[in-house]
Amino acid sequence: MATKARPTTIKKIVAENRKARYNYEIVDTYEAGLVLTGTEVKSLREGKANIAESYASDEGGEIWLINSYLPEYLQANRFNHETRRRRKLLLSRREIHRLRVAINREGMTLVPLKIYFNDSGRAKLELALAKGKKLHDKRETEKERDWNRQKGRLLRERG
């Protein structure tokens, strides 16, 4: 009897914020949709987006992605989009309420981790609810990472 092939979830990562996990302690993550124009989607598919300096904020009961960079799509001519415009994030009401409470009461931050295309070809944003790390926390993270690297080397040598 032949075994069933598992459906694979292939995510094409377009942009990633690699410093976020170093600068912030990630408490929880959410998957949010993005409201984009046609030229923004085409520009994303080229893979030259940048979310390193971006953040999300709560304004008027909605969550917005601010300061993300999507370069202009060269073939669009005059119908192009602004590169650093604010983009609305699509979340459920319950998630928006939970995020608003965490931001306002607990002083947390919304940090985008990555933009990717899901299986059905929709652009999604992985959004993290995070606390800022202090300098000593960052040092501790670095020490732990170095120790794990050394431990892996030692284990490989001894076999």
Solvent accessible surface area in square Angstrom, and as a share of the most:
residue,aa,sasa,rsa
1,M,240,1.07
2,A,94,0.73
3,T,130,0.76
4,K,196,0.83
5,A,99,0.76
6,R,211,0.77
7,P,126,0.79
8,T,102,0.59
9,T,104,0.60
10,I,127,0.64
11,K,103,0.44
12,K,104,0.44
13,I,81,0.41
14,V,16,0.09
15,A,7,0.05
16,E,96,0.43
17,N,13,0.07
18,R,200,0.73
19,K,122,0.52
20,A,2,0.02
21,R,134,0.49
22,Y,51,0.20
23,N,48,0.25
24,Y,63,0.24
25,E,97,0.43
26,I,45,0.23
27,V,76,0.44
28,D,63,0.33
29,T,61,0.36
30,Y,20,0.08
31,E,93,0.42
32,A,1,0.00
33,G,9,0.09
34,L,18,0.09
35,V,65,0.38
36,L,35,0.17
37,T,66,0.38
38,G,52,0.50
39,T,22,0.13
40,E,0,0.00
41,V,46,0.26
42,K,107,0.45
43,S,1,0.01
44,L,0,0.00
45,R,116,0.42
46,E,87,0.39
47,G,35,0.34
48,K,134,0.57
49,A,15,0.11
50,N,61,0.31
51,I,1,0.01
52,A,54,0.42
53,E,103,0.46
54,S,8,0.05
55,Y,99,0.38
56,A,7,0.05
57,S,24,0.15
58,D,36,0.19
59,E,65,0.29
60,G,83,0.79
61,G,28,0.27
62,E,59,0.26
63,I,0,0.00
64,W,51,0.18
65,L,1,0.01
66,I,28,0.14
67,N,52,0.27
68,S,1,0.01
69,Y,72,0.27
70,L,4,0.02
71,P,21,0.13
72,E,89,0.40
73,Y,42,0.16
74,L,149,0.74
75,Q,127,0.56
76,A,13,0.10
77,N,124,0.63
78,R,201,0.73
79,F,143,0.60
80,N,41,0.21
81,H,16,0.07
82,E,124,0.56
83,T,40,0.23
84,R,111,0.40
85,R,64,0.23
86,R,101,0.37
87,R,2,0.01
88,K,63,0.27
89,L,3,0.02
90,L,94,0.47
91,L,26,0.13
92,S,60,0.39
93,R,218,0.80
94,R,180,0.66
95,E,46,0.21
96,I,27,0.14
97,H,122,0.54
98,R,116,0.42
99,L,0,0.00
100,R,92,0.33
101,V,39,0.23
102,A,7,0.06
103,I,42,0.21
104,N,106,0.54
105,R,194,0.71
106,E,108,0.48
107,G,63,0.60
108,M,19,0.08
109,T,50,0.29
110,L,1,0.01
111,V,5,0.03
112,P,0,0.00
113,L,7,0.03
114,K,41,0.17
115,I,3,0.02
116,Y,5,0.02
117,F,8,0.03
118,N,40,0.21
119,D,97,0.50
120,S,87,0.56
121,G,31,0.30
122,R,163,0.60
123,A,15,0.11
124,K,42,0.18
125,L,0,0.00
126,E,31,0.14
127,L,0,0.00
128,A,0,0.00
129,L,11,0.06
130,A,0,0.00
131,K,96,0.41
132,G,52,0.50
133,K,42,0.18
134,K,132,0.56
135,L,111,0.55
136,H,120,0.54
137,D,53,0.27
138,K,43,0.18
139,R,134,0.49
140,E,102,0.46
141,T,40,0.23
142,E,80,0.36
143,K,133,0.56
144,E,103,0.46
145,R,104,0.38
146,D,69,0.36
147,W,131,0.46
148,N,74,0.38
149,R,118,0.43
150,Q,97,0.43
151,K,84,0.36
152,G,24,0.23
153,R,123,0.45
154,L,80,0.40
155,L,125,0.62
156,R,180,0.66
157,E,134,0.60
158,R,207,0.76
159,G,98,0.95
